[in-house]
Amino acid sequence: MPVTRDLLWTVLAMSATACGPRSVQGSLSVLMDMRYQTVDIVLGSSDVTVRFVRPSNDQGQGEDLVLGVSSRELTMPLTSTTGSGVSWDLAEPLGSGQRGSLSRNVLNDPRQTFPDLDRGDLTFEQIPVAGSSATGHFSVTFVLGTEFGDGRTLYESFSGAVR
């Protein structure tokens, strides 16, 4: 198949947009900068956190935690709930609050907490294992109210190294 100039420009345009900054999607991203550069997944003793991060300044020193999505009070080691992967209801009530929590730590941004979740899920396509990589997605809707972020949404697919 001969390569036409239009086809070449289309491929180049698609490549350029694929390499651009990524951003956590959703209606809350209209109110705050949710652009990130990398994703990593941290396994704790009873939790798993997906971290969307970027350098905190132009010199690449330090990092901003754009968004941390955690599922807590888990039984380790993780076992599959979907046949090959694992999924959690982040809005599930636990004795100490909800199963899921979201966090943020961005230089010069005072917002570090988020409203309670009305609904949400965190899914891994395969069980995350330290030293490997994992893929998945999350989505959340915050409770309705009058505080910053209430009633808004966030969602994103991810792939990252597990540590």
N, C-alpha and C positions, 0 to 999 in steps of 0.2 A: 504494500500500500504506500503510495507516495505521500510524503509529508508536505502538507500545504502550509503556507504562512499563517493562515487562520488557526489551523490545528496547533502549530508551534506556539502561537501567542496564547491560546487557550491553556495548553499544558504549562507554560511558564507562569501564567496568572494563577492557576491552581496551585502550583508549587510555592509561589510567593505567599499566598494566603495560608497555606498549610504550615509554613515556617514562622508565621507571625505570632504575636503574644497570644497565649491561650487565656481564657477567662472562665471562671465558674459562672454558669448560666443562671437565669432566673430573675424574677422581678426585683429582688433586693440588689442585684448587680447594677441596677439603674441608679441606686442611691449611694453606692460605695464601690471603690475600685477593687474588683475581684480578679485582676490579671495575675497570673502566676507563671513561673518558668519550669518548675519541676514538681514531681509528686514522689513522696516516699511514704512507706507504710511501716508503722512502728508497732511491734507486738510487745505488749506488756504482760505482767503476770496474770491479769484477769481482764485485759482490754486490748482493743486494736484501734489504731488511729491512722486515718488517711490524712496526710499533710500536704497541702498545696502551698508551695513556697516560691520566693523570688529573692534576689539580692536586695538588701535594704538601702544600698546607695550605688552611685555610678562606678565606684571603685571595686564593687563586688565584695565588700567587707560586710560580714554579718548577713543575716537573712530575715526577711519578713515572713511570718506565718500568716498568709492571706486567709487561710481557712483550715481548721483542723476538725475533722469529723470523726467522732469516737463512738464506739459501742463498748459499754462497760459491763462489769459483773458477769463475765463470760467464764465458762468452764474450759480450762486448758488441759490437754491440747484440743484444738478446735476439731470438730467433726462435721462432716457434710450434712446439710439440711436439704439440699436440692439434688443429690445424686453425685455431683462432682464439686460443687462449690458450697458456699454458706451465705445465709442472708439473715438480717435481723430487723425487727420492727423497732426503729429508734424511738418512737413515741410510747413504747411499752412502759407502763408504770412499774417501778420497783419500789421497795421500801424506802430507798434513799433518793427518790426522784425518778427521772426517766432513764431508760436504757441508753439513749443517745445524748450526746452533748456536742455542741459546736463551740469553737474558740477561735480567737484571732489575736495576733500580736504584730501590728504594723507600726513602724517608726512614725511618730507624730500623729497617730490616729488613736483617739481616746476610746473608741468602741472596741471592747475586747470580749464582750458577752453578747449572747443572742437570746431572744424570747424563748419560752417553752415551745415544744413542738406539738402541733395539732396532729400531724402524721409525718411519717418518714421511713425510709428504708436505706440500708447499706448492704450491698450485695457484692460478693467476690465470685468470679467465674470458677476459681479453684481455691482450695484452702491456702491461705498465705503461709509460707514457710520461710523462716529467716535464711538469708543468703540467696534467695531466688527473686523472681519478680512475680507480680500478680496484677490482674486486671479486674475491673468491676465498675460499679456505678452507685451513686447515691442520689436521693431526692428528699427534700424536706419542705413542709409547709408550716409556717409558724402560726401560733394561735392568733385569733383576732383580738384587737385591743387598740390602745391609744399610744403605745410606746413605739420607739424606733424599730422598724422591721416587722411589727405585728402584721399578720396576714400575708406576708410576702413569701416567696419561694426561692429555693436554691437547688440546683441539680447539676451533675456532671458525670461523665464517664472518665475513668482514670486507668493508668498503667504506671507502675512504679516498682522500685526496688524495695524488698522487705528486709527490715533489720530488727 
